[in-house]
Amino acid sequence: MFQNIIEVLILSAIQGISEFLPISSSAHLILISSLYEFKSSSLLIDISLHLGSLFAIIYYFREDLLNVKDNKRLLSLIIVGSIPLIIVGYVLYSTGIIYNLRNIKVIAWTTLIFGIILYIADKNSFDKKISSNLNIKSILFISLFQILSLVPGVSRAGITITAARILRFNRLDSGKISFLLSIPALAGASFLGLKDMFTQSISFNYLVMIAISASFIFSFVTVKFFLIYINKFSMNAFVIYRIIIALILFALIY
């Protein structure tokens, strides 16, 4: 029992931290699963981890989400910007194509390539803001980039921040756009998981509650401090991290 709890806490930390940082949560979860055969890893735990992150981001932006009257335009843009990812994600998931992309070689190359692209996009100082510059054209541009996050190693947070920076949004608002877009993305991933879960004979247990709770805590803390961080610093630390991970994977593969 103790080992199961430790495993779930590790998975929760990986999910909660990497989901909202530009380093790819799916890549880290795949790599950890490849290195260690966690007995606690299952479809139900995976769904629980995503639900924890979903609840955390909704709670963090609860004022923006509940204040529909003043933020109707912003929320409408987030919904529109999520449609391409949901459609393409469902097609790749239902056809099984998504599983062919889940290998270490793909992760190594995407981690490196999109880390470098993030560095290039983040080099300059821009000052566009959500309140005055986010429109249908810009959100669709970001949403098309977000589709690439379906490939492990790209990072949904990383690619959406990259797209926002290309459009000259400041780092803080680029992060906020990325986090708001994560709500429909996480909801969609959770829905697909729940859809599969109900076709199986699965019972809820204490590990589910631990996974949701721990993922919530790790996710909330990550979002809070990441927004503080990018308001003061560049993305260079995450770019260096991605390059190091990629080089380690290349050494293992080749």
Contacts in CASP RR format, 6 or more apart in sequence:
PFRMAT RR
TARGET T0000
AUTHOR 0000-0000-0000
METHOD contacts of the structure
MODEL  1
MFQNIIEVLILSAIQGISEFLPISSSAHLILISSLYEFKSSSLLIDISLH
LGSLFAIIYYFREDLLNVKDNKRLLSLIIVGSIPLIIVGYVLYSTGIIYN
LRNIKVIAWTTLIFGIILYIADKNSFDKKISSNLNIKSILFISLFQILSL
VPGVSRAGITITAARILRFNRLDSGKISFLLSIPALAGASFLGLKDMFTQ
SISFNYLVMIAISASFIFSFVTVKFFLIYINKFSMNAFVIYRIIIALILF
ALIY
3 39 0 8 1.000
4 39 0 8 1.000
4 40 0 8 1.000
4 207 0 8 1.000
5 207 0 8 1.000
5 210 0 8 1.000
7 38 0 8 1.000
7 39 0 8 1.000
7 40 0 8 1.000
7 41 0 8 1.000
8 40 0 8 1.000
8 45 0 8 1.000
8 207 0 8 1.000
8 210 0 8 1.000
8 211 0 8 1.000
8 214 0 8 1.000
9 210 0 8 1.000
9 214 0 8 1.000
10 32 0 8 1.000
10 38 0 8 1.000
11 29 0 8 1.000
11 32 0 8 1.000
11 38 0 8 1.000
11 40 0 8 1.000
11 41 0 8 1.000
11 45 0 8 1.000
11 49 0 8 1.000
11 211 0 8 1.000
12 49 0 8 1.000
12 210 0 8 1.000
12 211 0 8 1.000
12 214 0 8 1.000
12 215 0 8 1.000
12 217 0 8 1.000
12 218 0 8 1.000
13 214 0 8 1.000
13 218 0 8 1.000
14 25 0 8 1.000
14 28 0 8 1.000
14 29 0 8 1.000
14 32 0 8 1.000
15 25 0 8 1.000
15 29 0 8 1.000
15 49 0 8 1.000
15 50 0 8 1.000
15 53 0 8 1.000
15 215 0 8 1.000
15 218 0 8 1.000
15 219 0 8 1.000
16 25 0 8 1.000
16 49 0 8 1.000
16 52 0 8 1.000
16 53 0 8 1.000
16 56 0 8 1.000
16 215 0 8 1.000
16 218 0 8 1.000
16 219 0 8 1.000
16 222 0 8 1.000
17 218 0 8 1.000
17 219 0 8 1.000
17 222 0 8 1.000
18 24 0 8 1.000
18 25 0 8 1.000
18 27 0 8 1.000
18 28 0 8 1.000
18 29 0 8 1.000
19 25 0 8 1.000
19 53 0 8 1.000
19 156 0 8 1.000
19 157 0 8 1.000
19 182 0 8 1.000
19 186 0 8 1.000
19 219 0 8 1.000
19 222 0 8 1.000
20 53 0 8 1.000
20 57 0 8 1.000
20 157 0 8 1.000
20 178 0 8 1.000
20 179 0 8 1.000
20 182 0 8 1.000
20 219 0 8 1.000
20 222 0 8 1.000
20 223 0 8 1.000
20 226 0 8 1.000
21 155 0 8 1.000
21 157 0 8 1.000
21 222 0 8 1.000
21 226 0 8 1.000
21 238 0 8 1.000
22 115 0 8 1.000
22 118 0 8 1.000
22 155 0 8 1.000
22 157 0 8 1.000
22 158 0 8 1.000
22 161 0 8 1.000
22 162 0 8 1.000
22 235 0 8 1.000
22 238 0 8 1.000
22 242 0 8 1.000
23 111 0 8 1.000
23 155 0 8 1.000
23 157 0 8 1.000
23 158 0 8 1.000
23 238 0 8 1.000
23 241 0 8 1.000
23 242 0 8 1.000
23 245 0 8 1.000
24 107 0 8 1.000
24 110 0 8 1.000
24 111 0 8 1.000
24 149 0 8 1.000
24 152 0 8 1.000
24 153 0 8 1.000
24 154 0 8 1.000
24 155 0 8 1.000
24 156 0 8 1.000
24 158 0 8 1.000
25 155 0 8 1.000
25 156 0 8 1.000
26 102 0 8 1.000
26 152 0 8 1.000
26 153 0 8 1.000
27 107 0 8 1.000
27 110 0 8 1.000
27 111 0 8 1.000
27 152 0 8 1.000
27 153 0 8 1.000
27 155 0 8 1.000
29 46 0 8 1.000
30 102 0 8 1.000
30 104 0 8 1.000
30 107 0 8 1.000
30 152 0 8 1.000
31 104 0 8 1.000
31 107 0 8 1.000
31 249 0 8 1.000
32 38 0 8 1.000
33 41 0 8 1.000
34 104 0 8 1.000
40 207 0 8 1.000
42 202 0 8 1.000
43 193 0 8 1.000
43 196 0 8 1.000
43 197 0 8 1.000
43 200 0 8 1.000
43 202 0 8 1.000
44 197 0 8 1.000
44 202 0 8 1.000
44 204 0 8 1.000
44 208 0 8 1.000
45 207 0 8 1.000
45 208 0 8 1.000
45 211 0 8 1.000
46 193 0 8 1.000
47 190 0 8 1.000
47 193 0 8 1.000
47 194 0 8 1.000
47 197 0 8 1.000
48 207 0 8 1.000
48 208 0 8 1.000
48 211 0 8 1.000
48 212 0 8 1.000
48 215 0 8 1.000
49 211 0 8 1.000
49 212 0 8 1.000
49 215 0 8 1.000
50 186 0 8 1.000
50 189 0 8 1.000
50 190 0 8 1.000
50 215 0 8 1.000
51 186 0 8 1.000
51 190 0 8 1.000
51 212 0 8 1.000
51 215 0 8 1.000
52 211 0 8 1.000
52 212 0 8 1.000
52 213 0 8 1.000
52 215 0 8 1.000
52 216 0 8 1.000
52 219 0 8 1.000
53 182 0 8 1.000
53 186 0 8 1.000
53 215 0 8 1.000
53 216 0 8 1.000
53 219 0 8 1.000
54 183 0 8 1.000
54 186 0 8 1.000
54 187 0 8 1.000
54 190 0 8 1.000
55 212 0 8 1.000
55 216 0 8 1.000
56 215 0 8 1.000
56 216 0 8 1.000
56 217 0 8 1.000
56 219 0 8 1.000
56 220 0 8 1.000
56 223 0 8 1.000
57 179 0 8 1.000
57 182 0 8 1.000
57 183 0 8 1.000
57 186 0 8 1.000
57 219 0 8 1.000
57 223 0 8 1.000
58 65 0 8 1.000
58 183 0 8 1.000
59 216 0 8 1.000
59 220 0 8 1.000
60 179 0 8 1.000
60 220 0 8 1.000
60 223 0 8 1.000
60 224 0 8 1.000
61 179 0 8 1.000
61 180 0 8 1.000
61 183 0 8 1.000
64 71 0 8 1.000
64 74 0 8 1.000
64 75 0 8 1.000
64 180 0 8 1.000
65 71 0 8 1.000
65 75 0 8 1.000
65 183 0 8 1.000
68 75 0 8 1.000
74 130 0 8 1.000
74 134 0 8 1.000
74 180 0 8 1.000
77 134 0 8 1.000
77 135 0 8 1.000
77 136 0 8 1.000
77 139 0 8 1.000
78 139 0 8 1.000
78 180 0 8 1.000
78 181 0 8 1.000
78 183 0 8 1.000
78 184 0 8 1.000
79 184 0 8 1.000
80 136 0 8 1.000
80 139 0 8 1.000
80 140 0 8 1.000
80 143 0 8 1.000
81 139 0 8 1.000
81 140 0 8 1.000
81 142 0 8 1.000
81 143 0 8 1.000
81 146 0 8 1.000
81 181 0 8 1.000
82 143 0 8 1.000
82 181 0 8 1.000
82 183 0 8 1.000
82 184 0 8 1.000
82 185 0 8 1.000
83 143 0 8 1.000
84 140 0 8 1.000
84 143 0 8 1.000
84 144 0 8 1.000
84 146 0 8 1.000
84 147 0 8 1.000
85 143 0 8 1.000
85 146 0 8 1.000
85 147 0 8 1.000
85 149 0 8 1.000
85 150 0 8 1.000
85 184 0 8 1.000
85 185 0 8 1.000
86 184 0 8 1.000
86 185 0 8 1.000
86 188 0 8 1.000
88 147 0 8 1.000
88 150 0 8 1.000
89 98 0 8 1.000
89 147 0 8 1.000
89 150 0 8 1.000
90 192 0 8 1.000
91 97 0 8 1.000
92 98 0 8 1.000
92 150 0 8 1.000
93 192 0 8 1.000
98 150 0 8 1.000
101 150 0 8 1.000
101 151 0 8 1.000
101 152 0 8 1.000
102 152 0 8 1.000
104 249 0 8 1.000
104 252 0 8 1.000
104 253 0 8 1.000
105 253 0 8 1.000
106 151 0 8 1.000
106 152 0 8 1.000
106 153 0 8 1.000
107 152 0 8 1.000
107 153 0 8 1.000
107 249 0 8 1.000
108 246 0 8 1.000
108 249 0 8 1.000
108 250 0 8 1.000
108 253 0 8 1.000
109 246 0 8 1.000
110 151 0 8 1.000
110 152 0 8 1.000
110 153 0 8 1.000
110 154 0 8 1.000
111 153 0 8 1.000
111 242 0 8 1.000
111 245 0 8 1.000
111 246 0 8 1.000
111 249 0 8 1.000
112 242 0 8 1.000
112 243 0 8 1.000
112 246 0 8 1.000
112 247 0 8 1.000
114 148 0 8 1.000
114 153 0 8 1.000
114 154 0 8 1.000
114 155 0 8 1.000
114 158 0 8 1.000
114 159 0 8 1.000
114 162 0 8 1.000
114 242 0 8 1.000
115 158 0 8 1.000
115 238 0 8 1.000
115 239 0 8 1.000
115 242 0 8 1.000
115 243 0 8 1.000
116 239 0 8 1.000
116 243 0 8 1.000
117 162 0 8 1.000
118 158 0 8 1.000
118 161 0 8 1.000
118 162 0 8 1.000
118 165 0 8 1.000
118 235 0 8 1.000
118 238 0 8 1.000
118 239 0 8 1.000
118 242 0 8 1.000
119 235 0 8 1.000
119 236 0 8 1.000
119 239 0 8 1.000
121 161 0 8 1.000
121 162 0 8 1.000
121 163 0 8 1.000
121 165 0 8 1.000
121 166 0 8 1.000
122 161 0 8 1.000
122 162 0 8 1.000
122 165 0 8 1.000
122 171 0 8 1.000
122 234 0 8 1.000
122 235 0 8 1.000
122 236 0 8 1.000
122 239 0 8 1.000
125 170 0 8 1.000
126 165 0 8 1.000
126 168 0 8 1.000
126 169 0 8 1.000
126 170 0 8 1.000
127 168 0 8 1.000
127 170 0 8 1.000
128 167 0 8 1.000
128 168 0 8 1.000
128 169 0 8 1.000
128 170 0 8 1.000
128 173 0 8 1.000
129 169 0 8 1.000
129 170 0 8 1.000
129 173 0 8 1.000
130 169 0 8 1.000
130 173 0 8 1.000
130 176 0 8 1.000
130 177 0 8 1.000
133 167 0 8 1.000
133 169 0 8 1.000
134 169 0 8 1.000
134 173 0 8 1.000
134 177 0 8 1.000
138 167 0 8 1.000
139 177 0 8 1.000
141 163 0 8 1.000
141 166 0 8 1.000
141 167 0 8 1.000
142 160 0 8 1.000
142 163 0 8 1.000
142 164 0 8 1.000
142 167 0 8 1.000
142 177 0 8 1.000
142 181 0 8 1.000
143 181 0 8 1.000
144 163 0 8 1.000
145 159 0 8 1.000
145 160 0 8 1.000
145 162 0 8 1.000
145 163 0 8 1.000
146 156 0 8 1.000
146 159 0 8 1.000
146 160 0 8 1.000
146 163 0 8 1.000
146 181 0 8 1.000
146 185 0 8 1.000
148 154 0 8 1.000
148 159 0 8 1.000
149 155 0 8 1.000
149 156 0 8 1.000
149 158 0 8 1.000
149 159 0 8 1.000
149 160 0 8 1.000
149 185 0 8 1.000
156 178 0 8 1.000
156 181 0 8 1.000
156 182 0 8 1.000
156 185 0 8 1.000
157 175 0 8 1.000
157 178 0 8 1.000
157 179 0 8 1.000
157 182 0 8 1.000
158 178 0 8 1.000
158 238 0 8 1.000
160 174 0 8 1.000
160 175 0 8 1.000
160 177 0 8 1.000
160 178 0 8 1.000
160 181 0 8 1.000
161 171 0 8 1.000
161 174 0 8 1.000
161 175 0 8 1.000
161 177 0 8 1.000
161 178 0 8 1.000
161 235 0 8 1.000
164 173 0 8 1.000
164 174 0 8 1.000
164 175 0 8 1.000
164 177 0 8 1.000
164 178 0 8 1.000
165 171 0 8 1.000
165 174 0 8 1.000
169 177 0 8 1.000
171 230 0 8 1.000
171 231 0 8 1.000
171 234 0 8 1.000
171 235 0 8 1.000
172 227 0 8 1.000
172 230 0 8 1.000
172 231 0 8 1.000
174 230 0 8 1.000
175 226 0 8 1.000
175 227 0 8 1.000
175 230 0 8 1.000
176 227 0 8 1.000
179 223 0 8 1.000
179 227 0 8 1.000
END
